Amino acid sequence: MRDISGERVQQAVASCVALLRTVADRDWTAVRAGRLEWDCHATAFHIAEDLIAYAANLAGRARDDYVPFEITLDDGTDNNGLIHVIETTGALLTATVRTTPPEVRAFHPYPFRSANREGFAAMGVAEVLLHTHDIAEGFGVAYEPPAELPEFVLTRIFPHVQPRPGPDHWRTLLWATGRGDLPGREPVTEWRWRNNLVIPADRLTLQGVHPAAAADLSAGGDGGFTWIVGGPFEGTREAAGMVLKAREAGVHRPEFGLFVLVRKEDGLAVGGMGFHGAPDEEGRAEVGYDLVEGARGRGYASEALSALSEWALARDDVRLLRATVEADNLPSQGVATRAGYVRAVHEESDMEGTLQLYVRGGRRPAA
């Protein structure tokens, strides 16, 4: 899957600038930006602030907070000058996204305290599109971004939103961010985007798969990851398909989806692991995993399953994790037992020829 993050930022900024130039002769301080409390000038300046802040955090590899600086406009800067600032800060984010390695993550507060280049690009595109819409609404002019831009945002940082509750991606994004109504849907009054979750292990990182990557994996692609020879394995592709089905049904919870296992030493993907769905009402969830053949026998799966299980069982909504393993698959049974799972004694398997192994909350999985 080709990385299109920088291209999408560039497109979004061009779309914004084209709209702003049509109203450059208006008084931006005298008009409220749509449903916001800000006027159109403050909203346009906010677009530039977001773009430079995201570029700075990603370029500076910020860890615990935003890079501590602000931008200001020179006295006497007119609307055309502010448009130039938006173009410039957009170019800086575009360049930063294009030159940042895919494994780099930098600080962003919600929801998991970090984002990669694709996440920062999607957040930048979202800010540009939505606030351009706000400004256009304030001035009473039409604004419709290229269709691929809201789709990019929804499939990267709105994985919890069904693909098309609205007639298209743009109407869906407006509804999902409290800027529009849809027939048969409750209005959205509070919203957040969601960057992918990354769980660290000793030699690996477990990188959450967003819907765009899941679609690519399910269709036979690489999901944007660089795999060792032979990968990804078929189980990972099937799990990606499960993510898409859950999202279509409106029940996908990204933190309980699919993770790709990436080696820290070389950035190569070696397998997939994740959940078969969100926990049920009793706090039970099922895990699954596979490794590319060339990565087996090195303890990667047990290490990853330990990390994933520890993360899940630390949550209030998870009380028990289950792994279903073929009765004759001794290596897979070993993966689970080394991660702290124990075989069920008095409970029958759901499927003939398989075993059920469990780990419960309150005990720390073995490393």
C-alpha positions in Angstrom: 0.0 0.0 0.0 1.6 3.2 -1.2 1.9 6.0 1.4 -0.3 8.9 0.3 -0.1 11.0 3.5 1.9 13.9 2.1 -0.1 14.0 -1.1 -3.3 14.3 0.9 -2.0 17.1 3.1 -1.0 19.0 0.0 -4.4 18.4 -1.6 -6.2 19.6 1.5 -4.3 22.8 1.8 -4.8 23.6 -1.9 -8.5 23.0 -1.5 -8.6 25.3 1.6 -6.6 28.1 -0.1 -8.8 28.0 -3.2 -11.8 28.6 -1.1 -10.2 31.3 1.0 -9.1 33.3 -2.0 -12.8 33.6 -3.1 -13.5 35.6 0.1 -10.2 37.3 0.6 -11.8 40.7 0.0 -14.2 40.2 2.9 -13.8 41.2 6.6 -12.8 38.0 8.2 -13.0 39.4 11.7 -16.6 40.4 11.3 -18.0 37.0 10.5 -18.4 34.0 12.8 -17.1 30.7 11.4 -20.1 28.5 11.1 -21.0 26.9 14.5 -17.7 27.9 16.1 -17.2 30.7 18.6 -14.3 32.0 16.6 -14.5 34.5 13.8 -13.2 33.5 10.3 -9.9 35.2 10.8 -9.2 33.3 14.0 -10.3 30.1 12.4 -8.0 30.6 9.4 -5.1 31.3 11.8 -6.0 28.2 13.8 -5.5 26.1 10.6 -2.0 27.5 10.3 -1.3 26.9 14.0 -2.4 23.2 13.7 -0.3 22.6 10.6 2.9 24.0 12.1 2.3 22.3 15.4 1.9 18.9 13.8 4.9 19.4 11.6 7.0 20.4 14.6 5.9 17.5 16.8 6.6 15.0 14.1 9.9 16.6 13.0 11.1 17.1 16.6 10.0 13.6 17.7 8.1 15.2 20.6 7.6 12.7 23.4 5.5 14.2 26.3 4.0 17.5 25.0 3.8 19.8 22.1 7.0 21.5 21.0 6.9 24.8 23.1 6.5 27.6 20.6 3.8 29.6 19.0 3.5 31.5 15.7 2.2 35.1 15.3 1.3 37.2 12.3 3.2 40.4 11.6 1.3 43.6 12.3 -0.7 44.6 9.2 -0.9 41.1 7.7 -4.0 41.0 5.5 -6.1 38.1 4.4 -3.8 37.3 1.5 -0.9 37.2 3.8 -2.7 34.8 6.1 -3.5 32.6 3.2 0.2 32.6 2.4 1.0 31.5 6.0 -1.5 28.6 5.6 0.2 27.5 2.3 3.6 27.7 4.0 2.7 25.7 7.1 0.9 23.2 4.9 4.1 22.8 2.8 6.1 22.2 6.0 3.7 19.5 7.2 3.7 17.9 3.8 7.5 17.8 3.7 7.8 16.5 7.2 5.3 13.7 6.6 7.1 12.7 3.4 10.5 12.5 5.0 9.6 10.9 8.3 10.2 7.1 8.6 7.0 5.1 9.0 8.0 3.7 12.4 8.5 7.2 14.0 5.8 8.2 16.5 5.5 11.6 18.2 3.3 13.1 20.9 -0.4 13.8 20.4 -2.7 13.6 23.5 -5.6 11.7 22.2 -6.3 8.9 22.6 -3.0 6.9 23.1 -0.5 9.8 23.5 1.2 9.4 20.1 0.7 9.3 16.3 2.8 8.3 13.3 3.3 10.2 10.1 0.0 8.9 8.7 -1.8 10.0 11.8 -0.4 13.5 11.8 -1.3 13.8 8.1 -4.9 12.7 8.8 -5.2 15.1 11.7 -3.9 17.9 9.6 -6.2 17.1 6.7 -9.1 16.9 9.2 -8.3 20.3 10.7 -8.0 21.9 7.2 -11.2 20.5 5.8 -13.4 21.0 8.8 -12.3 24.6 9.5 -12.5 25.5 5.8 -16.0 24.3 6.0 -16.6 26.4 9.0 -15.3 29.5 7.3 -17.3 28.8 4.1 -20.5 28.3 6.2 -19.9 31.6 7.9 -19.6 33.4 4.6 -22.5 31.5 3.1 -20.5 30.0 0.2 -20.3 26.4 -0.9 -17.3 24.2 -0.1 -16.8 20.6 -1.2 -13.4 19.1 -0.9 -12.1 16.3 -3.2 -13.9 13.1 -2.2 -10.6 11.2 -1.4 -9.8 13.7 1.4 -12.6 12.9 3.8 -12.2 9.2 2.9 -8.5 9.5 3.9 -9.5 11.0 7.3 -12.3 8.5 8.1 -10.2 5.5 7.3 -7.2 6.6 9.3 -8.5 8.4 12.4 -12.2 7.7 12.5 -12.1 3.9 12.5 -15.1 3.7 14.9 -17.4 5.4 12.4 -19.3 3.2 9.9 -18.0 3.8 6.4 -21.1 5.5 5.1 -23.9 6.3 7.4 -24.3 9.3 5.1 -24.6 9.5 1.3 -20.8 10.0 0.9 -17.6 10.4 2.9 -17.8 14.2 3.2 -21.4 14.2 4.7 -20.3 11.3 7.0 -17.3 13.3 8.3 -19.4 16.4 8.8 -21.9 14.4 10.8 -19.2 12.6 12.8 -17.7 15.9 13.9 -21.0 17.6 14.9 -21.3 19.7 11.7 -24.2 18.1 10.0 -27.3 16.0 10.4 -28.1 12.7 8.8 -31.6 11.1 8.4 -32.1 8.4 11.1 -28.9 9.3 13.0 -28.7 11.0 16.3 -26.8 14.3 16.2 -23.2 14.1 17.3 -22.5 16.6 20.2 -19.1 15.2 21.3 -16.4 13.6 19.2 -12.8 12.7 19.0 -10.6 11.2 16.4 -8.6 8.0 17.2 -5.0 7.4 16.2 -3.9 3.8 16.1 -2.8 2.1 19.3 0.8 0.9 19.6 1.7 -1.6 22.3 5.4 -2.0 23.1 7.0 -5.4 23.8 10.7 -6.2 24.3 11.7 -6.9 20.7 8.5 -5.9 18.9 5.8 -3.2 18.7 2.2 -4.2 18.2 0.9 -1.6 15.8 -2.9 -1.2 15.5 -4.3 -1.6 12.0 -6.7 1.2 10.8 -9.4 0.5 8.2 -7.5 1.5 5.1 -4.6 -0.8 6.0 -7.1 -3.6 6.9 -8.8 -3.2 3.5 -5.4 -3.4 1.7 -4.4 -6.5 3.7 -7.7 -8.2 3.1 -7.3 -7.6 -0.6 -3.8 -9.2 -0.7 -1.7 -6.1 -0.1 0.9 -5.3 2.5 -1.2 -2.9 4.6 1.6 -0.3 4.4 4.0 -2.6 6.3 7.3 -4.0 5.1 7.1 -7.8 5.7 9.7 -10.4 6.0 9.7 -13.0 3.2 6.5 -14.9 3.1 4.3 -12.4 4.9 1.7 -11.6 5.7 0.3 -15.0 6.7 -3.3 -15.9 5.8 -4.6 -15.6 9.3 -3.6 -11.9 9.3 -5.5 -11.3 6.1 -8.6 -13.0 7.5 -8.3 -10.9 10.7 -8.2 -7.8 8.5 -11.4 -8.9 6.9 -13.0 -9.2 10.4 -12.0 -5.6 11.1 -13.8 -4.5 8.0 -17.0 -6.5 8.7 -17.1 -5.1 12.3 -16.7 -1.6 11.0 -19.5 -2.1 8.4 -21.7 -3.3 11.2 -20.9 -0.4 13.4 -19.4 -2.5 16.2 -15.7 -2.0 15.6 -13.7 -0.8 18.5 -10.2 -0.1 17.2 -8.3 -1.1 20.3 -9.9 -4.5 20.0 -9.0 -5.1 16.4 -5.9 -6.3 14.6 -2.3 -5.5 15.4 0.7 -6.1 13.1 3.9 -7.3 14.9 6.9 -5.2 13.9 10.5 -6.0 14.9 12.2 -3.0 16.5 15.6 -4.0 15.1 14.8 -3.6 11.4 11.2 -2.4 11.2 10.0 -5.6 9.4 6.6 -7.1 10.1 6.6 -10.7 11.3 3.0 -11.5 12.1 -0.4 -10.5 13.2 -2.3 -10.6 16.5 -5.5 -9.3 17.9 -9.0 -9.8 19.1 -12.0 -11.4 17.4 -14.1 -8.5 18.7 -14.7 -6.3 21.6 -15.3 -7.8 25.1 -18.8 -9.2 25.8 -21.0 -8.0 28.7 -19.1 -10.3 31.0 -15.7 -8.9 30.0 -14.6 -11.9 27.9 -12.7 -11.5 24.6 -11.0 -13.9 22.3 -7.4 -13.5 20.9 -5.8 -14.9 17.8 -2.3 -14.8 16.3 -0.1 -16.0 13.5 3.5 -15.5 12.5 5.2 -15.6 9.1 6.9 -18.9 8.8 10.4 -17.4 8.8 9.8 -15.7 12.1 8.7 -18.8 14.1 10.7 -20.4 16.8 12.1 -17.2 18.2 9.6 -16.4 20.9 8.0 -13.5 19.1 4.4 -14.7 19.4 4.6 -15.4 23.2 6.3 -12.0 23.7 3.6 -10.2 21.8 0.7 -12.2 23.4 2.1 -11.4 26.8 2.2 -7.7 26.0 -1.3 -7.7 24.5 -2.8 -9.7 27.3 -1.3 -7.5 30.0 -2.6 -4.4 28.2 -6.1 -5.8 27.9 -6.4 -7.3 31.4 -5.3 -3.9 32.9 -8.6 -2.5 31.6 -11.8 -2.4 33.6 -13.8 -3.9 30.7 -11.8 -7.1 30.3 -11.9 -9.9 32.8 -11.0 -13.0 30.8 -9.1 -13.7 27.5 -9.5 -16.9 25.5 -7.4 -18.5 22.8 -8.8 -21.3 20.7 -6.1 -23.6 19.5 -6.1 -26.7 17.3 -5.7 -29.8 19.6 -2.7 -31.0 17.5 -1.1 -27.6 17.2 1.5 -27.9 19.9 3.6 -24.9 19.0 0.5 -22.6 19.2 -0.5 -24.1 22.5 3.1 -23.4 23.7 2.7 -19.7 22.6 -0.4 -19.3 24.8 1.0 -21.2 27.8 4.2 -19.2 27.8 2.1 -16.1 27.9 0.3 -17.2 31.0 -2.8 -19.0 29.5 -4.0 -22.2 31.0 -6.1 -25.0 29.4 -9.7 -25.2 30.4 -10.4 -28.3 32.4 -14.2 -28.5 32.7 -15.3 -26.4 29.7 -16.0 -28.0 26.3 -14.5 -26.4 23.2 -16.7 -24.5 20.9 -15.3 -26.3 17.9 -14.4 -30.0 17.5 -10.7 -30.7 17.5 -9.7 -27.5 19.4 -8.7 -26.6 22.9 -9.6 -23.5 24.9 -6.9 -21.7 26.9 -7.7 -18.8 29.2 -6.0 -16.1 31.2 -8.0 -14.1 33.7 -7.7 -10.5 35.0 -5.8 -10.1 38.2 -2.9 -12.3 37.2 0.0 -10.9 35.2 0.9 -12.9 32.1 4.3 -14.4 32.1 6.9 -12.6 30.1 
